[in-house]
């Protein structure tokens, strides 16, 4: 119903903001990933939104990127996951981290989010498989090949952090094979 709001940011009270759109103030709940990138109060702001109507409330959720909103919509489709839980997941994980956790089926990343236990994390991974891909968090036009995904998973299995593995991947040629890619990445990480 309400897909986008553009206006002046009046207040920031995590996780809620107040956005003035031509004299009408909208209270919008945003994930922390969006909150951290908000401009200063009084500045112009544009957010993609998702409008939730319940018996006792009407709530607007705002997102800085289409990827965040798409991930939110996929999360709330899962039985037992409401908007607050979906917001918590997106506050605790970036869309890219969520997509990688789903593709690698790693419940450990989701369990770190407050309010998500092991069983819920496993159910989320099962339900989201095939719906959120690893390319969701990448810049537009960029795609991650199966080889790059395999290289990153191999590096993480060897004990490197996700951040280090992702940094090593960026230095590799786009068309590198899995075996050569792992060797090159290990050389780069050893420096």
C-alpha positions as CSV (number, residue, x, y, z in Angstrom):
1,X,0.0,0.0,0.0
2,X,2.7,2.5,1.0
3,X,5.8,1.5,-0.9
4,X,8.1,4.5,-0.5
5,X,8.3,7.7,1.7
6,X,10.4,10.7,0.9
7,X,10.6,13.6,3.3
8,X,12.6,15.3,6.1
9,X,14.0,13.3,9.0
10,X,12.7,14.8,12.2
11,X,13.6,12.3,15.0
12,X,15.8,9.2,15.4
13,X,14.9,6.9,18.4
14,X,16.2,3.4,17.6
15,X,14.6,1.5,16.0
16,X,12.0,4.1,15.1
17,X,12.3,7.4,13.1
18,X,9.9,10.2,12.5
19,X,9.7,11.2,8.8
20,X,7.9,14.4,7.8
21,X,6.3,14.1,4.3
22,X,4.7,17.4,3.4
23,X,3.3,18.1,6.8
24,X,2.4,14.5,7.7
25,X,4.7,12.8,10.2
26,X,5.2,9.0,9.7
27,X,6.6,6.8,12.4
28,X,8.7,4.2,10.7
29,X,10.5,1.3,12.3
30,X,13.9,0.5,10.6
31,X,16.5,-2.2,11.0
32,X,19.8,-1.0,12.6
33,X,21.5,-1.6,9.2
34,X,19.4,1.3,7.9
35,X,19.5,3.3,11.1
36,X,23.3,3.5,11.0
37,X,23.2,5.1,7.5
38,X,20.6,7.7,8.2
39,X,21.4,11.4,7.6
40,X,21.3,14.0,10.4
41,X,17.9,15.3,11.6
42,X,16.5,17.9,9.3
43,X,18.0,16.3,6.2
44,X,16.0,14.8,3.3
45,X,15.5,11.0,3.4
46,X,13.9,8.4,1.1
47,X,13.0,5.0,2.4
48,X,11.3,1.9,0.8
49,X,8.6,0.8,3.1
50,X,6.4,-2.2,4.0
51,X,3.1,-1.5,5.6
52,X,1.7,-4.0,8.2
53,X,-1.9,-3.9,9.3
54,X,-2.8,-5.9,12.4
55,X,-5.9,-6.0,14.5
56,X,-4.3,-3.7,17.1
57,X,-1.9,-1.6,15.1
58,X,-0.8,-0.3,11.7
59,X,3.0,-0.2,11.4
60,X,5.4,1.1,8.7
61,X,8.7,-0.6,8.3
62,X,11.4,1.3,6.3
63,X,14.5,0.1,4.5
64,X,17.4,1.9,2.8
65,X,17.7,-0.8,0.0
66,X,15.4,-3.0,-2.0
67,X,17.5,-6.0,-0.8
68,X,16.7,-5.3,2.8
69,X,13.0,-4.9,2.1
70,X,12.9,-8.1,0.0
71,X,14.7,-10.1,2.7
72,X,12.2,-8.7,5.3
73,X,9.3,-9.8,3.1
74,X,10.8,-13.3,2.7
75,X,11.3,-13.5,6.5
76,X,7.7,-12.5,7.5
77,X,6.3,-15.2,5.1
78,X,7.7,-17.8,7.4
79,X,5.3,-19.2,9.9
80,X,6.0,-18.0,13.4
81,X,8.3,-15.1,12.2
82,X,6.7,-11.7,12.7
83,X,7.8,-8.3,11.6
84,X,9.7,-7.7,14.9
85,X,11.7,-10.9,14.6
86,X,12.4,-10.1,10.9
87,X,13.6,-6.6,11.9
88,X,15.8,-8.2,14.6
89,X,17.4,-10.5,12.0
90,X,18.1,-7.6,9.7
91,X,19.5,-5.6,12.6
92,X,21.8,-8.4,13.6
93,X,22.9,-9.4,10.1
94,X,23.4,-7.6,6.8
95,X,21.4,-8.9,3.8
96,X,24.6,-10.3,2.4
97,X,25.4,-12.1,5.7
98,X,21.9,-13.5,5.8
99,X,22.1,-14.7,2.2
100,X,25.5,-16.3,2.8
101,X,24.2,-18.1,5.9
102,X,21.2,-19.4,3.9
103,X,23.4,-20.6,1.0
104,X,25.9,-22.3,3.4
105,X,23.1,-23.4,5.8
106,X,24.9,-22.1,8.8
107,X,22.6,-21.7,11.8
108,X,25.4,-20.3,13.9
109,X,25.2,-16.9,12.3
110,X,21.5,-16.6,13.0
111,X,21.7,-17.8,16.6
112,X,23.9,-14.7,17.3
113,X,20.8,-12.5,16.7
114,X,18.9,-11.8,20.0
115,X,15.6,-13.8,20.1
116,X,16.7,-16.4,17.6
117,X,17.4,-19.9,19.1
118,X,18.9,-22.9,17.4
119,X,15.6,-24.4,16.3
120,X,14.3,-21.1,14.9
121,X,17.6,-20.5,13.1
122,X,17.4,-24.0,11.5
123,X,13.8,-23.4,10.4
124,X,14.6,-20.0,8.9
125,X,17.5,-21.5,6.9
126,X,15.3,-24.3,5.6
127,X,12.4,-22.0,4.7
128,X,14.7,-19.4,3.0
129,X,16.8,-21.8,1.0
130,X,16.4,-21.0,-2.6
131,X,14.5,-17.8,-1.8
132,X,17.4,-15.6,-0.7
133,X,20.6,-16.2,-2.8
134,X,24.2,-15.2,-2.1
135,X,24.0,-12.5,-4.8
136,X,21.2,-10.6,-2.9
137,X,23.8,-8.6,-0.9
138,X,26.1,-7.9,-3.8
139,X,26.1,-4.6,-5.7
140,X,23.8,-4.4,-8.7
141,X,25.2,-6.1,-11.8
142,X,27.7,-8.1,-9.7
143,X,27.1,-11.9,-9.4
144,X,29.0,-14.4,-7.4
145,X,29.9,-17.6,-9.2
146,X,29.6,-21.1,-7.7
147,X,33.4,-21.2,-7.7
148,X,33.7,-18.0,-5.6
149,X,31.1,-19.3,-3.2
150,X,33.1,-22.6,-2.9
151,X,36.3,-20.7,-2.4
152,X,34.8,-18.6,0.4
153,X,33.3,-21.6,2.1
154,X,36.7,-23.5,1.9
155,X,38.5,-20.5,3.4
156,X,36.0,-20.3,6.3
157,X,36.3,-24.1,6.8
158,X,40.0,-23.5,7.2
159,X,39.4,-21.1,10.0
160,X,39.5,-17.7,8.3
161,X,36.8,-15.2,9.3
162,X,34.1,-14.3,6.8
163,X,35.5,-10.9,6.5
164,X,39.0,-12.1,5.6
165,X,37.6,-14.7,3.2
166,X,35.5,-12.0,1.4
167,X,38.5,-9.7,1.2
168,X,40.6,-12.5,-0.3
169,X,37.9,-13.2,-2.9
170,X,37.9,-9.6,-4.1
171,X,41.5,-9.9,-5.0
172,X,41.0,-13.0,-7.2
173,X,40.3,-12.9,-11.0
174,X,36.6,-13.4,-11.7
175,X,37.0,-16.5,-13.8
176,X,39.4,-18.4,-11.5
177,X,38.7,-22.0,-10.7
178,X,38.1,-23.4,-7.3
179,X,41.4,-25.1,-6.8
180,X,43.5,-22.2,-8.2
181,X,41.3,-19.7,-6.3
182,X,41.9,-21.4,-3.0
183,X,45.7,-21.4,-3.6
184,X,45.7,-17.8,-4.6
185,X,43.5,-16.8,-1.7
186,X,45.7,-18.6,0.8
187,X,48.8,-16.9,-0.6
188,X,47.1,-13.5,-0.2
189,X,45.9,-14.3,3.3
190,X,49.4,-15.5,4.3
191,X,50.9,-12.0,3.6
